Amino acid sequence: MTQDTHPSGAPWRNFYGRFKTKGMRPAQQAYLDEDLPRVGLANVGWEENPDRTKLDLGAVFGDRDVWLEVGFGAGEHLVHQGETYPDVGIIGCEPFVNGVAAMLGKLRKSEATNIRVHPGDARDLMDVLPDASISKAFLLYPDPWPKKRHHRRRFVTPEHLEPLHRVLKPGAEFRVATDIPDYVRQTMEEVPRAGFEWLAERPGDWREAWGDWLSTRYEQKALREGRVPHYMTFRRI
């Protein structure tokens, strides 16, 4: 073991977001206790899978295409996609446990049965996803990290984009939405460098949401405060 590894064998990875807040309502805790064991993906964590054996997505979703949403927040979009596309398997990744609980509450009221969850760091999940196994990915209103010295913490950096490129199928779509102008700048610089092409055909394309888009509470708040959403669509080369 070196100083770059954890006693479990995991690499040391700084994580800068929140895992949970102090308080959690009894109903939220019940969702985690009762529903997460059913919809949570097994063999993702380092302690349960120290050899980083790739997941058998066929055993989870059959022969369906599999999509990935990184940082699903409270789960509005994730559950909406699951309901809209029942023939697709969707993996949601979210480290903030309160958000996971909120999503599970929505999922309990939904008829969607095609959603699985990793309640943790997306990098750990991508470690064990097979190469070229994901048909579409979403990064929707990620943590902005507005201070310049924190820009390296953003998802649109090689540390995240290189493994994302590996797990996406050639030609797979990668959707990014943000209301932070500098996040748009960094996305447009870093994502093409990682092996993606931008699919916009006219200037207005990044002002218009996708046809199957569900505007989240976060986006509605941004609109009320005068911030402008940008919707960027890329294709994995």
WORARA-V558869 format. One record per residue. N is the residue number from 0. RES is the residue in one small letter. OMEGA is omega in whole degrees, 0 to 359 (999 if undefined). NEAR is the number of other ideal C-beta (glycine too) atoms within 12 Angstrom. D_CENTER is the distance of its C-alpha to the mean C-alpha in whole Angstrom. Layout:
# WORARA-V558869
n->{N;N}
res->{RES;RES}
omega->{OMEGA;OMEGA}
near->{NEAR;NEAR}
d_center->{D_CENTER;D_CENTER}
This chain:
# WORARA-V558869
n->{0;1;2;3;4;5;6;7;8;9;10;11;12;13;14;15;16;17;18;19;20;21;22;23;24;25;26;27;28;29;30;31;32;33;34;35;36;37;38;39;40;41;42;43;44;45;46;47;48;49;50;51;52;53;54;55;56;57;58;59;60;61;62;63;64;65;66;67;68;69;70;71;72;73;74;75;76;77;78;79;80;81;82;83;84;85;86;87;88;89;90;91;92;93;94;95;96;97;98;99;100;101;102;103;104;105;106;107;108;109;110;111;112;113;114;115;116;117;118;119;120;121;122;123;124;125;126;127;128;129;130;131;132;133;134;135;136;137;138;139;140;141;142;143;144;145;146;147;148;149;150;151;152;153;154;155;156;157;158;159;160;161;162;163;164;165;166;167;168;169;170;171;172;173;174;175;176;177;178;179;180;181;182;183;184;185;186;187;188;189;190;191;192;193;194;195;196;197;198;199;200;201;202;203;204;205;206;207;208;209;210;211;212;213;214;215;216;217;218;219;220;221;222;223;224;225;226;227;228;229;230;231;232;233;234;235;236}
res->{m;t;q;d;t;h;p;s;g;a;p;w;r;n;f;y;g;r;f;k;t;k;g;m;r;p;a;q;q;a;y;l;d;e;d;l;p;r;v;g;l;a;n;v;g;w;e;e;n;p;d;r;t;k;l;d;l;g;a;v;f;g;d;r;d;v;w;l;e;v;g;f;g;a;g;e;h;l;v;h;q;g;e;t;y;p;d;v;g;i;i;g;c;e;p;f;v;n;g;v;a;a;m;l;g;k;l;r;k;s;e;a;t;n;i;r;v;h;p;g;d;a;r;d;l;m;d;v;l;p;d;a;s;i;s;k;a;f;l;l;y;p;d;p;w;p;k;k;r;h;h;r;r;r;f;v;t;p;e;h;l;e;p;l;h;r;v;l;k;p;g;a;e;f;r;v;a;t;d;i;p;d;y;v;r;q;t;m;e;e;v;p;r;a;g;f;e;w;l;a;e;r;p;g;d;w;r;e;a;w;g;d;w;l;s;t;r;y;e;q;k;a;l;r;e;g;r;v;p;h;y;m;t;f;r;r;i}
omega->{179;179;180;181;176;177;178;185;181;173;175;179;176;175;190;180;179;173;178;171;185;185;174;182;180;180;179;179;178;177;180;183;188;189;182;177;181;185;179;177;177;173;175;183;182;182;180;181;184;179;180;175;183;179;174;183;176;178;181;188;185;183;181;168;181;177;182;171;181;179;187;177;179;170;181;183;181;181;178;179;178;179;184;184;184;181;179;171;184;175;174;181;182;181;184;190;177;175;177;179;179;178;180;176;177;182;180;180;185;175;181;178;189;183;173;192;165;182;184;185;180;180;177;178;182;173;190;172;179;176;174;183;186;185;179;179;181;170;192;181;179;177;188;184;190;182;186;182;180;184;179;178;183;180;185;176;183;181;179;186;179;176;177;178;181;186;178;174;172;183;181;181;176;182;178;175;177;176;182;184;181;174;175;180;182;177;182;176;191;184;175;178;183;176;179;173;179;187;180;178;181;185;184;185;183;174;186;180;178;184;181;184;171;180;183;177;178;180;179;177;179;180;179;181;174;178;187;177;173;181;185;181;179;174;179;180;999}
near->{12;9;8;11;14;17;13;18;20;26;22;17;23;13;19;20;27;16;18;21;15;8;11;22;14;13;17;28;20;16;32;29;18;19;29;30;15;18;34;32;34;22;26;32;25;26;17;20;23;21;14;25;16;22;33;18;32;15;17;28;28;15;13;25;28;38;40;47;44;46;42;44;36;31;43;30;39;43;34;29;37;36;25;23;22;18;20;30;34;44;44;48;46;41;31;28;29;29;40;39;34;35;45;39;28;35;36;25;15;24;14;28;22;30;46;41;41;39;37;36;32;38;34;34;43;35;33;35;39;24;21;20;34;40;31;33;45;43;38;43;36;35;31;29;22;18;14;13;10;18;23;18;24;36;41;39;26;21;23;38;34;22;32;41;32;27;37;38;27;19;19;32;28;43;38;43;38;36;31;27;17;21;35;29;19;34;37;25;21;32;39;24;20;29;23;33;23;28;24;21;11;10;9;11;17;28;16;19;24;25;10;20;21;29;23;32;19;30;27;16;16;22;17;12;12;9;22;20;31;33;33;37;32;36;25;34;19}
d_center->{30;30;29;25;25;24;27;24;24;21;20;21;17;18;15;16;14;15;15;17;20;24;24;23;25;26;24;21;22;23;20;19;22;23;20;17;19;19;16;14;14;17;18;15;16;19;22;21;21;22;23;20;21;18;17;19;17;20;21;18;18;21;22;19;16;13;10;6;3;0;4;6;9;12;10;13;11;9;13;15;13;14;17;18;17;19;20;16;14;10;8;6;5;7;10;12;14;15;12;12;16;16;13;16;18;17;17;20;22;20;21;18;18;16;13;12;10;9;10;10;9;7;10;12;10;10;14;15;13;16;17;17;15;12;14;11;7;6;6;8;10;9;11;14;17;20;22;23;23;20;18;18;15;13;10;12;14;16;14;11;12;15;13;10;14;15;13;13;16;19;19;15;14;11;11;10;12;14;17;18;20;20;16;17;20;18;15;18;20;17;15;19;20;17;19;17;20;19;20;22;26;27;26;25;22;20;22;21;18;17;20;17;16;16;16;15;17;16;17;20;21;20;22;25;25;25;22;21;18;17;16;15;15;15;17;16;20}
